[in-house]
Amino acid sequence: MTTLTSAIMILIPLCALVYWRYFFFFRDPERIIPVGEDTIVSPADGTVVYVRKFENGTVPIAIKKKKEIRLEEVLKTSIPQDSYYIVGIFMHPTSVHVNRAPIDGEVGDVFYTKGRNLPMTAMWWRVLFMRKPYETNSPHILTNERNTVTIIGKIPVFVIQIADIYVNRIECWVKGGEKVTKGQRIGMIKMGSQVDMIFPCKDDISVIVTEGQKVKAGESVIAKISTELK
């Protein structure tokens, strides 16, 4: 092998890494946003890793030997006791990492929590090989740094940006009292992440995504809301 060939073999993957790290990762394509107040769209690109219903503040998510966890462990804040859905979206290294508002509304609380960032490697492998439940051995769901954005519209929706161990920072581009429109860019998690979304469980709201489904921020419909819901 010549010196030139060796140099090329080193240069090609290095250039690919630089391109991904400084250009491809930060891409921000336009999206076709569904119109109307009858849909909740995805806040993130990636794979849906869980769609669960919970009541009395207990979430049926299996992490290690825990069959259920408390909602406050995910949110790091409290909300009224009620029935909710939680939808988890794992963002791949190749995903667009810009987050978008799932509904029209007004930003309520923005609650940042510094955590002990653990790797999301276990979830990445389980998603890659389609091994359910995807959240097995993924304590990052509870421990990692996160930012919770509350949006109050036709219903309240909580968007939780969860950082990976490799994340530089979580960026939030909205603040309390600000009006947002569905599909509007609200933040970004740099270098790796997961986004959870929590919204009320009501007869007038039907979840249409399933675990393992690929979604796009601002474009993919997560749930539908009856036009009669007030």
Summary of the structure (lengths in Angstrom):
residues: 230
radius of gyration: 18.4
end to end distance: 71.3
largest distance: 72.0
contacts: 742
relative contact order: 0.24
helix: 17%
strand: 36%
